[in-house]
Amino acid sequence: MSRTAIPLACPGNWPYLKCMAQPISTQAGMMTAVPRQGRVASMIVWSAATLGALAVLGAAALWFYYGTAVFFEMIAAGISACF
């Protein structure tokens, strides 16, 4: 291959180059987001937070009802039953 530069377009063809160098309009191609997707995501996050809070409250209730020794033995028995 030769090391000389090859022009991509003829120097006298500026109308072609000017037409090709125009920016693309993003207003026509832009789509708006559906509001329901945000609501569904928000509902999933709030449901997960609620379930996490209920689990923590349940663990605290068992802790206060059974005491620490029995509570830790119940947790250990549950973990060993899973594995």
Number of C-alpha atoms within 10 A of each C-alpha: 3 5 5 6 6 8 7 7 10 10 8 8 9 11 8 11 14 9 9 9 8 8 7 8 8 8 7 7 8 8 8 6 8 8 8 9 10 11 11 11 11 12 12 12 12 12 12 12 12 12 12 12 12 12 12 12 12 12 14 13 13 16 15 11 11 12 12 12 9 13 18 14 11 14 12 11 11 11 10 9 8 6 5
